[in-house]
Amino acid sequence: MASLTVLLRHSGKWNDEGNYIDFSIEGILIKEYASFNDLVGSISNQLGIDLSTNTIKIQYNVEGNRTPMEIHNDMGYRVYVELKKENKEFGMYPLCITTMEKELISGDGEAIGVFELHKDLIISKTNQKEVMAGQVYKDKATLKEVMENYAIAQRFQFRVDRSNAVSYALICISEDCDWRFKASSINKSELFKRKYTPRDIIDDVKSDLGIDVSYMLAWRAKEKAMNFLRGELADSYKKLPGYLYTMDKTYPGSHIRMEKSSKNEFMYVYISLYAFIRGFDHYRPTVVVDGSHLKSYYTGTFVSASTLDGAGHILSLAYGVIDSENDAAWTWFFEQFKIAYGVRENMCIVSDRNESIIKSASRVYPDVPHCACIWHLWNNVYKKFKKSHAKLSEIYFSMAKAYTQTEFDSLMEKVEKVDIRVKEYLELAGYEKWARLYALVNRGWTMTSNIAGSINAALVSARELPIYDFLEEVRKMFGRWNCSNHKEATQTYKTLGKKYQEMLELNETMCTQLPVNFYEYLLELVNNIDEYSFSKKVEYKCIQIQTVDHYTVVPSTEYLHIVNDGGRNYTVCLLERKCVCGRFQIDELPCPHAWAILKSKFLMPEEYCSSYYKPSTIVMTYDVPVYPLPDKNDWNIPEHVAEEVVLPPKWKRPPGRPKKKRDKNLSELVVAEKSTFM
């Protein structure tokens, strides 16, 4: 089955000109006769996207067409494959990937994953007779037809007030009627949900009681109703001692801690389950840390530490809640992490360059390198040097992932020509912080903090819950992920975890594409010597040189070989698993040059792959399951634990509707004020 190499652009955005900008780059191998679902699976595994909580949109640009093409079914995939077959160059027709969350909120405010919602609760038939708040429709087309039938049955007419990919709003055609209908896609998925907004409350109060209420009053009423359904928020903190005690007994060997103030006010909680601790023993010690704000009445920050397993899935290491991203809180978190995991050889920490994370990590782990998320670093470049950003974006990400000094220096020269200030800024940040070539330890493919962002995105709705309910949602989510990852590892028949198996196959494909100059070489041999001397020549060359597709392999010793690739020689050592191209030792997979040698010697490639990527390692990673907690009625909590006092923290969400935008700092206000008078 023929295969094609495809460039992926992800973690970016579309601008008004129809260009995909500010992206990261990866590569995948696709099969010519595969299906759309196969394509989605390959992309999600390469980018570490959990399809149980996210969906992806796949688009690409075609010359002369400003609107990007979207692949959403098998026919779209076939069209794309035909385009790629006409131009197989790796950089042509890159796929632009947009990740969208799949989260729902039920009527009682609980977070529900799309795939956890019972299929009977999603309306898919157009003969639906009753329309009410909270209903979920399969897609917008179904919703539109239901509303058309509903209007006929109820004998009224409406007109469309708003209709786009993410929202659908209707109003009565009569100017004297206040009827209105609003629905929106659930986190940009195809599912549409009838929303009950403060504006709907205003309309219903007016209709039922004849009273006008303000928007803020309606919003507060909705908030109080939600709090009534969830219970008293302060009571949630009272549950923590019993909850944490039960977790500690259910998962022996875990590291679970809570910190209170001198007044018994909640400050921090830290959780590393034994399943996480055991799993980390089997993987490269690259730890990604991040924080995201909670949205309940008592605010705080959800913090997490995670890494990638051998299939490219997220492996949680620790999670908790702190008051805010300050030095003291992060120092406490890293101290707990060190107690749970210690210090491992070749360990590194990856973050979004938050100052408190940098300070605290250096205090607790003074000898552990701290790497930057290349995406967040580039955002800083964007803010400082906006004019140069578009020209240098692709160069920067290629430079961050460069394998050789020559490649890095060549790209840096391009940066210098466009804007020397960007070069100076990247130098000041420290090459070892963001460039794979200069990294003090092998951080593998963890070049961003995207996996932490994926955790935060999966919990976007749960972050509105009281702390006890929120922590339980986090525990259950990680338990589901661990179970799913273990099941996948036990059922695979591949040599490696899926993501790295595809990378290995991609490298094989790259070494099997014959260039024109090799055919010309054979043709020249045939045309210039007679049949006898040709056979002797070939016999002699087979002793000295073994040709594997378009690479020529010249052995020096049993383990040391020279591989000629398009006229350039690459030295490969199988014993040390190194190649001058850099890929063999950094990726810990046979690069195309190593592949050529392995083929010539009839050696198995899995012998030269890191054990991190092998299914047996992945199975051991999830060997300890995250068992369900006992029912609350069965909790056996000692009296001293049950009587422990935990008061809500002193930090609360400001009264009123939450702000959609952050407050500007003084320097921004000064700049704004100056621009007003210029």
N, C-alpha and C positions, 0 to 999 in steps of 0.2 A: 504494500500500500504506500503510495507516494506521500511525502511529507513536505510541508512548507514552513519556513522560518518567518515569524511575525513579530514585529516590534510593538510592545505595549506602552502606551502612555497613560499614566494614572495619577490620582491625587491632585489633579489640576482643575481647571474651570474653563468654560466657554466664554469668550468675550463677544461684544456686540458685532464684530466683524465675522463671526463664525469660525474663529480660530481657537484651538485648544491651547491654553497657556499655563505656565507655572506648574508643570507636571514633572513626575518622576518617570524613569524608563526601566523597563524589563524586557525580556524576550521569551517567547514560547515556541513550541513546535506544534503544528496542527496537522491533522490527517486530511487528505484530500476528500475522502469519502465518509468523513465523520458527520455527526449530527450537530444541530444547534446546542443541544444539551451537553454534548461532549465539549464544545467550545467553551460554554459557561463553566463547566467543571475544570477545564485546563486553566482558565484565567483565574478562577477563584482560588485554586490551589497554588498557583504561582504568586499571587498577591496576598495570600493568607486571609481571604475573605470568607467569613462564616456565613454560608447561604441559609442557615437556619434563622438568622436574625437580619440578614441583608439581602438585597437584590442588586443586580448590576445592569447598567445600560451600556451597550456596546455600539460605538459609532465610529465613523471614519469619513475623511474628506475625499471628494473626487474633484479633480481639476475642472474648473469652470462652473462648479456648483457651490454656492456660498453656504447652503444649508447642508449640514452633515447627513450622511446616510446612516440609518440605524439597522443593526442586525437583530431581529427579534424572533426569527423562526428558521426552519431548515432551508426555505427558498432564499432568504436573505444571506444565509451562510454560503449557499452554492454560488450566488452571484459574486460574493466576496472572493471565494476560492478561484473562480475563473479570472477575476481581475489580477489576483496574485500570481496566477500561472503565467499570465502575459508578461508580468514584470516581477521576477522573483527576488529582486534586490531587497535586502533586509529592511532598509529604511523606507521603502515604498508602502503606501497605504497603511500607516500605523493605526492600530486600533486604540481609540480613546475611551477609557473606562471610567464611568461614573458610578460610585457606590451609594446606594440608598438604603436607609434603615427600614426594617420591617417590624414596627412596634405598634401595638394597639393599646388603647385605654378602655377598659370595660366601664360599665355604668357605675361601679363602686370605686373607681379610681385605681384599680389594680393594673399592673403592667401585664400585657399578654403578648407573646410572640405570635406572629401570623400563622406559623405552622402548628401552634398549640390551640388555635381557635377551632372549635369543632366545625366541620364542614357544613353542618345543618344550620349554623348561625350565620353563614355567609349567603346572602340572597343571590341566586343565580338565574332564577326564572322570572320572566317578565310579566307573569300573571299575578304578581304580588298585589293583594287588595288593600293592605293596611300600610300606611306610611307614618313612621314615628321617629323621634329622636333616638339615637344610639344604634340604628340599623346599619349593617355593613353590606355593601353590594360588591359583587364580583368585579365589576369594572364600570366605567362611566357609561358605556353604551347600554348596559343593562339598566342602570339608574335612569337614564333618559327615557327609555321605553316604558319603564314602570310609571314615571311621572306623567307621560303622555296618556297612558291608559287611566291613571288615577284622575286626571283632569276631566276626562270624558265621563267616567263613572260618577264624579262629584258635580258634574255640570258647571264647570267654570273654565276660564281661560287664563293662561299665564304667558308672560314673555320672559325671555332669557336676559337676566341682568348681567351675568358674568359667566363665561365658559372658557376654560383653558385646561392645560394638562393636569393641573392640581386643584382646581376648584370649579364648582358648578352652582350658580345662584339663580333663583327664579323669583319673580314678583307677579302679583296679580295684574291683569291687563287694565283693571279699573283703577283710576286714580284715587277713588274713595275707599278702596280696600287696603288694609294693612298687611294682608297675607304675604308672607315671604318664606322662601325655602333656601337653605344653605347646606352644601355638602362639600367635602374636600377629600383629596387622596390621603391615605394614611402614610405619612412620611414618604411621599412621592412614589408609592407603589401603585399598582393598578386598582387596588381596593379603594372604594369610596365609602365614607361614613357620614351619616347625618349628624351634624354638630349642634349642640345646644349651647349657644353663646350668651354672654350678657345681653347682647342686642335682642336675642330671642326672648329672654326673660322680660325685658322692657316691653316688647310687643305683647307677650302673654298677659302681663299684669294690666296693661292698658285694655286688652280685649276682655279679660275676665272680670276685672274690678273697676275699670274706668279711671285708673290712677296713673299719673305720669311719674316715673322714677328716673333718677339720673343713672348714667352708665356706671359710675363708681359704686352706687348703692346696689345695682344689679350684680356687679362683679363681687362685692363683699358678700352678698347673699349666696352667691354660688360657692364662694370659698367656705362659708360657714356650713353650707350643706355638705360639702365634701369632707370637712373636718368632722361633722357629725357621723358620717358614714365610716370614717376611719378611726374614730374614737378620739379621746383627749390626747393631744400631741405630747404633753408632758408625761403621760402615763407610759409612753413608749420607752422612755429612759429607765423607768422602774423595772421594766422587764429584762433589761440587759444582764444583770448578774445571773439570774436563773438561766437565761438563754446561753450565755457564754460558758457557764458551768456545765450545762447539758452537752454543748458542743465538745468541750474538753473531755468529758467522759465517753462520748460517742466515738470520738476520733483520738484515741490515746497516741501520744507522741507528737501532737500538734503544739504549736506555740501561739497562745491566745492571751492577750493582755489588754487591760483597760486602765486608763489613768484619769484620776479625778483631781479637782482643785482642793485646797484646804477647806473649802466650804461644801465639799461633796458635789460640786458641779462637774458634769461630764466634760472631759477635755479631749481624750483620744481613745481609739480602740484599734487594735492590731490583730490580724488573723492570718496565720499560716497553717493550713490543715496538713496533717501527716501525709496525705496523698500528694500534696504539692512538694513537700520536703523530699519524699522518696523519689518523686519523678525528676527533680532537678539533678539528682546524682548522675543521670544518664545523658545530660546535654551540655553543650557549650555554655559556659557561664557568662552569657551576655544578658544583662538585666536591664529591662526597659522600665522606667518609672515615670509616673505622670499623676496629675491631680485634676479634678473637675468639680465645680461647685454643686452643692446640693440645693434643692429648691423648695424644701419644706419650710414651715414657719420658723423652726430653729435651723439656722443655716449651718454651714460647715463645708468641708471639702472631702470628697471621696478620693482616696489615694490607692494606687496599685503598683505592683511590681510583677513583671511577666517576662516570658521568653518565648522562643519558637521551638517546636518539637521537630522531629526528623521528617515529618510530612508537610511542614509549613503551617501547622496549626498553632493557635495560642495556647501556651501552658502557663496558667496562673501560678504565681509564687506566693504572693501576699496581697492582702487588701485591708482597708480600714477607713476610718474617718478621723480627721483632725479638724482643729478649729479654723485654720486657714493655712495658706502656703507660706509660713514664716520659718525662720531659722530653728527655733526651739522645737516646733512640731515635726519638721522634717528630720532633725537630728534624732529625736525620739524614735521616729519610724525606722531610720537606718540602724539605730542601736538594736531595736527588736529584730530587724532583718538579720543582723550579724549574729545575734544569739541563735536564731533559727538555722542559718545556713553557713555561718563562719565565713572564712575567706578562701576562695578556691583559686588554684593556679590559672593564670591567663584570664582572670575575671575582668569584666569591664562594665561600666554603667552608662546607659544611653538615656538622655533626657532632652527636653525642649529648651535647655539652657536657662531654666528658671534660676534666679540668683540664689534663692534659699536652698534649692536642691544641690547646686554646685558647692556652696559653702558647707552644707551639712554632710554631703557625701565625702568631701575631702577631709573632714574632721574624723568621721567614723572609719572611712576606708582611705587612709592617706596614701597608700601604695597602689591603689586600684585606678587605672586610667578612666577618665570621664569623657565620653564621646558625645558629640552633638548630633541631634536629629538634623539631617541635611536639609529637610524641608523647612523646618523652623529657622535655620540659619539663612536660607535663601529668602525667606519672608523678611528678615531683617535687612537684607540687601535691597529688596524691593522698596522698603520704606525709606531707605537712605538714598538710593540711586535709581529712582523710578524710570528715568529715560533710558538707562542702559539695561534695565531688567529684561525686557522682551528679547533683546539681541543676545543676551548671555545666558538665558535660562537653560537651554539645552546643552550648551557648552559646560556650564557649571555641573549639572548632574552627571554628565559623561566624565568630567574630571574627578568628581567625588568617587566614581566607581572604577576609575582607571586602574589597570593592573601593572603597567610598566612606567618607568621614569620617563622614557621617551614620549609616550602618549600623554602623560601628565604635563610635561614641559611644553609640548606642542599646543595643548589646549590653553595653558596659562598664557602663552604668548598671544593667543587670540583675545583672551580677556584683557590683557594689557593694551592691545591696540584699540579696543573699543572704549575702555575706561580704566585707566591705571588706578583710580581710587578703589575700584572693586577688588583689584589684585591686592592692594595694600590692606584692605579690610579683611580679606580672606587670610592673608599672611598673619595679621594681628590676631585673628581668631585662633590660629594654630592649625597647621595642616594636619597634625596628628588627631585633631578633634573631629574632622569631617572627611578627610580623604582616606579611602581604604588603603592606598599605597603606603601612607605614612603611619597607619594605626600601630600603636605599641603592642597590641595583641590582635589576634584574628577575631573580628567581630562578626564574621560570616556575612550573611545577607541582611543583617539587622542594621540598616543604614538610616532608618527613621524611627520615630516613636509611634508609627501608625498602629502597631498592635495595641498599644495603650489607648489610642484614640478609638479603636474598634470596640474595646471593652466599654469605654465611656459612652459610645454611641448606642451600644446594646442596652445600656441602662438609662437612656435619656428620660424615659417615662418613670422608671422606678425611683429616680432621684427626687421626685416630688413626694415620695412616701415618708412617713415617720421613720425614725432611725431603725427601730426593731424590724419593721416590715421591709425596709430597704436592705438591711444586712441579710435577711432571710432570702430575699430575691437574688442577691448576689451569690449566696451559697448554692442555691438551687441551680442558677445558671451555670456556674462552674462545674457543678456535679453533672449536669446534662452534657456539657462539652467534654468532660473527661470520659464519660460513658461512650459518647459518639466516637471520640478519637480512638479509644481502645477497640471498639467494634470494627472500625475501618482497618486498623492495623492487623487484627486477627484474620480478616477476610481478604487481605490483599495477596496476590500471587506474583507480585512484581519483586524485582531485586531490591528496590529502595522505596521509601515513602513517595507518594504520588508526585509532589512538587519536584523533588530532586531526581526522580526517575525520568521525568520529562526533560529536565536539564541535561541529564546524561544522554538521552536519545537525541537531543538537539546537538550536542557536541559530536555525536556519531554522524549525524546528518552532515554537519559542516565538513567532516573529513572525507565524505564520500561524493562530493560534488566535483566532477572533473573539469579543470580549466582548459581553455583552448590550447595553451602552449604545451600541455602534455601530449595532446593528440598530434600536434605539429612535430614534437620530438620523435614519436613513434613513426610518423610518416617519413621523416627525414632518414631514419634508420633503414626503412624498407626500400626507399628510392635510391640509396647510395651504396648498398652492398648486395652481393649475390646471396642466393638462398643458403649456401653452405656457411659462408662467413657470418650471415645474419644469425643462424641458429647457434653458431659458436659464440657470437657476441652476446646473444641473449643468455646463453648458458653461463658465460663469464659474469655478466651483470647480476644474474640471480644469486651468484655466490656472494658478490660484494654488496649489492643493493637490492632491497625488496621494495617493490612499488605497491603501495596501497592506495587505490583510487588516484587522486591527484597529488598525494603526498609521497615523497620518496624517503625511505627509512634507511639510514646508514648506521649499522651497529659499530660501536667503539669497544665496548665490553659487554658482559652479559646484561648489565643494567643500564649502561650509558649509551644513548643513541643520538644521532643528529637527524632531524626531520626537516626536509626542504619543503617549504610551503610558498609557492609562487615566487621562487627565486631567493627566498630568505631562509636562512638556517636557524633552527630552534634546537637547543640542547635539552634533552629530557633524561632525567634520572629516575628510573622506576623504583630503585631501592629507597631513595629519599622522597619520592613522590613529588618531584619538582620539575617545572618547565620554565624556560626563560620568558615565556609569554605571561607567566604569573598566575594563570588560572588554576593549574593543577594543585598548587600548594594553598592558595587562598580559598577556592571553592571546595577543596578536598574531594574533588571528582576528577576523573580522567578528562583532560582538555582534549580538543581535536587532535593535537599532535601526539599526546599519549595514547589516544584511541588508535591512531595509525600503527603505533608500535605494538599494542596489544593484539591488533588484528593480524599483523605480520607474524607474531609469535604464537598465535592461537591461544591467548591467555584470556581469562574471564575478567571483565572490567570490575565486577563487584569486589574483587580482592583488593582493588586500589581505591575504593570509596571509603569515606569516613564511616565508622560504625554508628555515628549519630543518625545517619539517614536510613539505617536498615530496619525493616519491620520488627525484627526481634528486639531491637532497642526501644522502639516505640511501644511495643507491648509491655515491656518492663517499666516504661515510664508511667503507664496507667494501670500498673498491676494492683495498686491499692485503690479501691473505689471510694467515692464519696457517698457513703450510705445515707439513706433518709434519716432525719431526726425522729425520735419517738413522738407520738402524739402528746400534746401538752398535758393531757390528763394523766399520762404515765411518767411525767418528769418527777424524779426523786431528788428534790433539792434540799440540802441541809438547811437547818433553821438560820444559821449565821449568814448563809448566802441569801436566803429569802428576805432577811431583815436588812440587808445592806441598802443604804440610802444612795441613790443616784439622782441628783436633781438635773433639770435641763440646764444647758449651758447659758451663760449670760448673753451670748451673741444670738440675736434674732434677726429675721428678715424685716426690713423697714416696712411700716404700715403702708397700705395702698397697693395699687397694681404694680407688679414687678416691672422694672425698666427693661426695655428691649435693647437699649444701647448703653454702653458704659459712660460714666462721667469723664469728661476731658480733664487732663491734668493742667496745671498752671501754664506750662510751656506751650501747650496746644492752644489754650485760651488767649495767651499773649500773641501768638502768631495769628490767630483768627482776628483779634482786635486790630492788629496792624494792617492786615489785608483789607479790613473794612474802610480804612482811610486812605488806602493807596490808589 
